[in-house]
Amino acid sequence: MENELILGDNLEIMRKLPSESIDLIYLDPPFFSNRNYEVIWGDEGEIRSFKDRWSGGIEHYIGWLKERVQEMHRLLKPTGSIFLHCDWHADAYIRVYILDKIFGEKNFRNEIIWHYKSFHGNVKTYFAKKHDTIFFYTKSNKWTFHRLFDDDNEGTIDFERWNPYLVDGTKILGSNMPMQDSRFTRFYRRWVKENKRLPKPDDIVYEVVGQALDTVWDIKPVDPKSGDRIGYPTQKPEKLMEKILNSVTNEGDLILDPFVGGGTTVAVADKLKRQWIGIDQSVQAVKVTEMRLYNQRDLFSSPFTVKLHKYDYDTLRYKDAFDFETWIVEQHGGTPNSKQRGDLGIDGRTREGLPIQVKRSDNIGRNVIDNFRSACERFDANLFERNKKAGQPIGVLIAFTFGKGAIEEVARLKIQQGITIKLLQVEEIVPIAKKPKISVTVKDLGVDEKGHREIEFTAIGESDSGIEMYSWDWDYKETNGFKPEILLDKEGVQVRRLKPDAYIIAVRVFDNQGLESTEVIRLKVNGKIKRL
Ligand SMILES: C[S@@+](CC[C@H](N)C(=O)[O-])C[C@H]1O[C@@H](n2cnc3c(N)ncnc32)[C@H](O)[C@@H]1O
């Protein structure tokens, strides 16, 4: 399965996912908070839905979330776990009315406190609220769990894990040993026998390596000024997600984050070689997550698909051929071939097992139909005969458009040989829309004291659906693809100080449907600026 980033309401999307398929669900839903986090996030529609949704108070919120958690329970494997992230606004209600009800009190495992130090504000009459709560429940009494060790336990002594070694520095046995390890007990007895006395404190040194992680996690929040910050008000630190993923999942496990936001969970899942599905109803969240994943992409990253509501022809046309074939087969609900095309040119199978061929071109002609017909027969002769007899299609051919010759040939095969071939245009599988337009102006604001040019870049996007945001890559290299330093810019205006040199800058605009266009600017900066 390919990793997926999906735009939409998670309730609707989760309903389409198969039962008992997921190892871990982490969710960080919008809090029941008057600070209206979400308002910062989204478009007009979101603001409206936010106000409607919570105007009924806590009952409304609990009802809304419970429906979703119910669906999550169905999706988890019997050995799966859920981590629900919330805070004082609603944690008591969530535990009692949602998690205990759906997962059962007996499957409650932990209440984790994420304690963070940040600016307190002017709190004078009570204590500053500086923690979030994460509830950990399992679906049954069997689950994956790896004991983690606290990496920030300075000053605490706990002989749970140690490196015992002799005073002269020789290692006695392996390091990182659990306290009760029988190898150590054997060693100890041998030492006593050989030395004919009990060891004095200095004879054997116990170096404490760490203690098992407990339920209070001290982790710094994402610093608003740091480079990790991607522009999301509710972005969670990667360290927090690492602890969760490392403790209850293994490499290759499937993780779902139905409120993916700025994409912390899936970015960490990618680094830790877990498979993942991320869902968010905000275009901004999906696109920021997509760009974040591009930025951290390396040789070992797994590919992922982004499911939007609309697509544009140009992007589809210029996708890598194999990526496109795989993607469109999946969008049709089929299973793509895992390898590049075989001799027959079959790219995958439908849910019912029919062969699918994808042609990434327009005006498909007669010969393609004839070749496909024989490919289907050679692919699986029995299936071919069975479908032919039953009057069912023998295969599905997908293309941008079909020419007159192809349509006539399909009709001829049906009438003369009783063979049905199903023709599907790409736009019957995924809705197609026009991508946004973009233009960029560059304005010289003068020279600063260091001799750097101050330059204002203004990107203007145009789209019928409205513009969502812009991202900027200040050092664009075509071979690396678009890797923006600025992921989320609502206005499209940036001021940079550039020293004399040549620059290639790329700016991408995203519209409200998630469609995008990129403009590349080549600049030469010396005495003045010159756009090439
Ligand atoms: C608190 S944020 C998640 C932040 C994320 N954990 C991170 O580290 O960046 C909540 C997210 O839930 C999304 N959301 C709210 N209601 C949703 C729904 N019904 N379906 C999908 N996403 C939703 C919002 O758009 C927002 O991105």
The ligand as an SDF file (V2000), in Angstrom:
LIG
                    3D

 27 29  0  0  0  0  0  0  0  0999 V2000
   -4.7720   20.6540   16.3100 C   0  0  0  0  0  0  0  0  0  0  0  0
   -4.6040   20.5370   14.5880 S   0  0  0  0  0  0  0  0  0  0  0  0
   -3.4750   19.1980   14.3450 C   0  0  0  0  0  0  0  0  0  0  0  0
   -2.0100   19.5810   14.4720 C   0  0  0  0  0  0  0  0  0  0  0  0
   -1.0170   18.4810   14.1790 C   0  0  0  0  0  0  0  0  0  0  0  0
   -1.0190   17.4700   15.1900 N   0  0  0  0  0  0  0  0  0  0  0  0
    0.4030   19.0430   13.9860 C   0  0  0  0  0  0  0  0  0  0  0  0
    1.3420   18.6100   14.6680 O   0  0  0  0  0  0  0  0  0  0  0  0
    0.5920   19.9120   13.1480 O   0  0  0  0  0  0  0  0  0  0  0  0
   -6.1760   19.9520   14.1340 C   0  0  0  0  0  0  0  0  0  0  0  0
   -6.4170   19.7410   12.6500 C   0  0  0  0  0  0  0  0  0  0  0  0
   -7.6420   19.0540   12.4740 O   0  0  0  0  0  0  0  0  0  0  0  0
   -8.2230   19.4810   11.2530 C   0  0  0  0  0  0  0  0  0  0  0  0
   -9.6380   19.0850   11.2800 N   0  0  0  0  0  0  0  0  0  0  0  0
  -10.6300   19.6090   12.0340 C   0  0  0  0  0  0  0  0  0  0  0  0
  -11.7860   18.9630   11.8010 N   0  0  0  0  0  0  0  0  0  0  0  0
  -11.5130   17.9870   10.8950 C   0  0  0  0  0  0  0  0  0  0  0  0
  -12.3010   16.9840   10.2560 C   0  0  0  0  0  0  0  0  0  0  0  0
  -13.5800   16.8340   10.5290 N   0  0  0  0  0  0  0  0  0  0  0  0
  -11.6830   16.1790    9.3520 N   0  0  0  0  0  0  0  0  0  0  0  0
  -10.3670   16.3180    9.0800 C   0  0  0  0  0  0  0  0  0  0  0  0
   -9.5910   17.2360    9.6580 N   0  0  0  0  0  0  0  0  0  0  0  0
  -10.1450   18.0660   10.5550 C   0  0  0  0  0  0  0  0  0  0  0  0
   -7.9430   20.9560   11.2040 C   0  0  0  0  0  0  0  0  0  0  0  0
   -7.9820   21.4190    9.8580 O   0  0  0  0  0  0  0  0  0  0  0  0
   -6.5300   21.0090   11.8010 C   0  0  0  0  0  0  0  0  0  0  0  0
   -5.5840   20.9140   10.7800 O   0  0  0  0  0  0  0  0  0  0  0  0
  1  2  1  0
  2  3  1  0
  2 10  1  0
  3  4  1  0
  4  5  1  0
  5  6  1  0
  5  7  1  0
  7  8  2  0
  7  9  1  0
 10 11  1  0
 11 12  1  0
 11 26  1  0
 12 13  1  0
 13 14  1  0
 13 24  1  0
 14 15  1  0
 14 23  1  0
 15 16  2  0
 16 17  1  0
 17 18  1  0
 17 23  2  0
 18 19  1  0
 18 20  2  0
 20 21  1  0
 21 22  2  0
 22 23  1  0
 24 25  1  0
 24 26  1  0
 26 27  1  0
M  CHG  2   2   1   9  -1
M  END
$$$$
